Amino acid sequence: MNAIQIENLIRDYGGGKGVFDVSFHVDHGEAFGFLGPNGAGKTTTIRHLMGFIRPQSGKCTIDGIDCWSGRDKVQARLGYIPGEISFFDDISGTEFLKFLEEYRRIGTCSRKAELLERFELDPTGRIKKMSKGTKQKLGIVAAFMHDPDILILDEPTSGLDPLMQSRFVNLVAEEKEHGKTILMSSHMFEEVERTCDRIGIIRKGRMIAVDSAAALHERHTRSYTVTLENETAAEAFTADFDGVRSGIRVTVAAKQSLEEIFMNYYGGDKNDQHDII
């Protein structure tokens, strides 16, 4: 049984907007990167996993539990960072985290203090007066403090400064080492490359690639052929390469970054960022 399973998920909003026949899975202990531009369908897919939206067709399960009919059970076992975090603005961060501890019955197992220190967060102020970055850090603490086995993270570093982004990536890497299952959507290619075993790319509501990071790099390695004028020029060119005999044709393989691979799939379509909810 997979930790996360999405099978032929459809949510058609009309006008080409929605998600269409989306299928992929995340194994237990695996970190899965979910890539796509704004509006490609990442958040819509994740909202189905959280049980916020009922599929028009297809099925989503977490540990074998249907995400819609068993959404209360699903939500109880997850750590979740939404793409757009919304809080009870008229309370303090401290009060919000205490509420979650009591609601989840965390008790002395809470990782709250550790996470507050890691992200240099003072939660005592009113949430409505917090900056976007501070609210994001509060959301991270809320998602991780009950030590869930499955984490669903939708653009989790949005609004964080580079230092806090780095600390978050380190946290995700540690959770992966501890066997946690992670689904993370992101625009930050470096954090996906550093933490994720497999990657799925969604375009206009459809999955266009699902594979290991290594396989995607292998598939998108570029080869260049350099042709020189004559043998003398070839010998001069290869003089600094040990074990290379003289010749007039040299092939060089260049590994592409994840960002370059992503752009290959999108092909520079200027309309991509505007369609799909």
C-alpha positions in Angstrom: 0.0 0.0 0.0 1.3 3.4 -1.0 1.4 6.3 1.5 -0.3 8.6 -1.0 -2.2 7.4 -4.1 -3.9 9.5 -6.7 -5.8 7.6 -9.4 -7.3 9.2 -12.5 -8.3 12.4 -10.6 -10.5 14.8 -12.5 -11.8 18.1 -11.4 -13.1 20.1 -14.5 -13.9 23.7 -13.8 -14.7 24.4 -17.5 -12.7 26.4 -20.0 -9.8 24.0 -19.8 -9.3 24.7 -16.1 -8.9 22.0 -13.5 -7.0 18.7 -13.2 -7.5 16.0 -15.8 -6.7 12.3 -15.3 -4.0 12.9 -12.8 -2.3 9.8 -11.4 0.8 9.3 -9.3 1.8 7.8 -5.9 4.2 8.5 -3.1 5.8 5.5 -1.3 6.3 5.3 2.4 9.5 7.1 3.3 9.7 8.8 0.0 10.0 12.5 -0.8 8.1 13.5 -3.9 8.5 16.9 -5.6 5.4 18.3 -7.3 6.4 21.0 -9.9 4.4 23.3 -12.0 3.9 27.1 -12.4 1.2 29.0 -10.7 -2.2 27.7 -11.9 -0.9 24.4 -13.2 -3.1 22.3 -10.8 -0.8 21.6 -7.9 -3.0 23.2 -5.2 -6.1 21.7 -6.7 -4.6 18.3 -6.5 -3.4 18.8 -2.9 -6.8 20.1 -1.8 -8.3 16.8 -3.0 -5.7 14.9 -0.9 -6.7 17.0 2.2 -10.4 16.2 1.6 -11.3 19.8 1.0 -12.7 19.0 -2.5 -14.6 15.9 -3.7 -13.3 14.4 -6.9 -15.6 14.5 -9.9 -13.9 11.3 -11.0 -11.0 9.3 -9.7 -9.8 8.6 -6.2 -7.3 9.9 -3.7 -6.2 7.8 -0.7 -3.7 8.3 2.2 -2.6 5.0 3.8 -5.5 3.4 2.0 -8.1 5.8 3.5 -10.3 7.6 1.0 -9.4 11.3 1.3 -13.0 12.4 0.9 -15.1 10.0 2.8 -12.4 9.5 5.5 -11.1 13.1 5.5 -11.3 13.5 9.3 -9.0 10.5 9.7 -6.7 11.6 6.9 -6.3 15.1 8.3 -5.6 13.8 11.8 -2.5 12.0 10.7 -0.9 14.6 8.4 1.3 17.7 8.7 0.0 20.3 6.2 1.2 23.6 5.0 -1.3 25.3 2.6 -0.3 27.4 -0.3 -2.2 30.3 1.2 -2.0 30.2 5.0 -5.1 31.5 6.8 -5.2 31.9 10.6 -7.5 33.2 13.4 -6.1 36.7 13.2 -7.4 38.0 16.5 -5.4 35.6 18.6 -1.6 35.4 19.2 0.7 32.8 17.7 1.1 31.3 21.2 -2.6 30.8 21.6 -2.9 29.3 18.1 -0.2 26.7 18.8 -1.6 25.9 22.2 -5.0 25.3 20.6 -3.4 22.9 18.1 -1.6 21.1 20.9 -4.9 20.6 22.8 -6.9 19.7 19.6 -4.3 17.1 18.5 -3.7 16.0 22.1 0.0 16.2 21.6 1.0 16.6 25.2 4.7 16.4 26.1 5.5 15.0 22.6 5.3 18.4 21.0 8.3 19.6 19.0 7.1 23.2 19.3 10.0 24.6 21.3 12.6 23.0 19.0 10.9 24.4 15.9 10.4 27.8 17.4 14.1 28.0 18.1 15.1 26.6 14.7 13.1 29.3 12.9 13.8 32.1 15.4 10.1 32.6 15.9 8.5 34.6 18.8 4.9 33.6 18.6 3.6 35.9 21.3 2.4 38.7 19.1 -1.1 38.9 17.4 -1.2 37.0 14.2 -2.9 39.8 12.3 0.2 42.0 12.9 2.7 39.4 11.7 4.5 39.7 8.4 4.0 37.1 5.7 7.4 35.5 6.5 6.5 35.2 10.2 3.1 33.7 9.4 4.8 31.2 7.2 7.2 30.2 10.0 4.1 29.8 12.3 2.6 27.6 9.7 5.7 25.4 9.5 5.8 25.0 13.3 2.1 24.1 13.2 2.6 21.5 10.5 5.6 19.7 12.1 5.2 20.0 15.8 3.1 16.9 16.2 5.7 14.8 14.4 3.5 13.4 11.7 4.6 10.5 9.5 3.2 12.1 6.3 3.8 15.7 5.3 1.9 17.6 2.5 3.7 20.9 1.8 2.3 23.4 -0.7 4.8 26.1 -1.5 6.2 25.8 2.1 9.0 28.4 1.8 6.8 31.2 0.3 7.7 34.5 2.0 10.8 33.1 3.9 14.2 34.8 3.6 17.1 32.8 2.2 18.4 31.8 5.6 15.0 30.4 6.7 14.6 28.7 3.3 17.8 26.9 3.9 16.8 25.9 7.4 13.5 24.5 6.1 15.3 22.5 3.4 17.5 21.0 6.1 14.4 20.2 8.2 12.8 18.4 5.3 16.0 16.5 4.6 16.2 15.4 8.2 12.5 14.3 8.2 13.2 12.2 5.1 16.2 10.6 6.8 13.8 9.7 9.7 11.5 7.8 7.2 8.8 10.4 6.8 6.7 10.5 3.6 6.8 14.0 2.0 4.8 15.5 -0.9 6.1 19.0 -1.6 5.1 21.4 -4.3 7.5 24.2 -4.9 8.9 26.8 -7.2 12.3 26.5 -5.6 14.2 24.0 -7.8 17.2 23.8 -5.4 15.0 22.7 -2.5 13.4 20.0 -4.6 16.7 18.7 -6.0 18.2 18.6 -2.5 15.3 16.7 -0.9 13.2 14.7 -3.3 13.6 11.2 -4.6 11.1 11.5 -7.4 9.5 14.4 -9.2 6.2 15.0 -10.9 5.6 17.8 -13.4 2.1 19.1 -14.1 1.2 21.3 -17.0 -2.3 22.6 -17.7 -3.8 20.2 -15.2 -2.1 17.1 -16.7 0.9 15.2 -15.5 3.6 15.3 -18.2 6.4 13.6 -16.3 6.8 11.4 -13.2 10.2 9.9 -12.6 13.2 9.8 -10.3 15.4 12.9 -10.2 18.2 10.8 -11.6 16.2 9.5 -14.5 15.0 12.9 -15.4 18.6 14.2 -15.5 19.7 11.2 -17.6 16.9 11.7 -20.1 17.7 15.4 -20.5 21.4 15.2 -20.7 22.5 17.3 -23.7 25.2 16.2 -26.1 27.3 18.6 -28.1 29.5 17.8 -31.0 32.5 20.0 -31.7 34.0 19.7 -35.3 37.4 21.1 -35.8 39.1 22.2 -39.1 41.7 19.5 -39.3 43.7 16.9 -37.4 46.3 19.4 -36.2 43.6 21.5 -34.5 42.1 18.4 -33.0 45.4 17.4 -31.5 45.9 20.8 -30.0 42.3 20.8 -28.6 42.7 17.3 -27.0 46.3 17.8 -25.7 45.1 18.5 -22.1 42.8 15.5 -22.0 44.5 12.4 -20.7 43.9 9.2 -22.8 42.2 11.1 -25.6 43.5 10.3 -29.1 43.6 12.9 -31.8 40.6 13.3 -34.0 38.4 15.9 -35.6 35.1 15.3 -33.7 34.6 15.6 -30.0 31.2 14.9 -28.2 30.6 16.6 -24.9 27.6 15.6 -22.6 26.2 18.3 -20.3 23.9 17.6 -17.4 21.0 20.0 -17.1 19.7 21.5 -13.9 16.2 20.6 -12.7 15.1 24.2 -13.7 16.4 23.6 -17.2 14.6 20.3 -17.4 11.4 22.0 -16.2 11.7 24.7 -18.8 12.2 22.0 -21.5 8.7 20.6 -20.7 7.1 24.0 -20.7 8.8 25.1 -23.9 8.5 28.8 -23.2 4.7 28.9 -23.6 3.9 32.5 -22.4 0.4 31.6 -21.5 1.2 28.8 -19.1 1.3 31.0 -16.0 -2.2 32.3 -16.6 -4.4 29.2 -17.1 -5.5 26.4 -14.7 -6.7 27.1 -11.2 
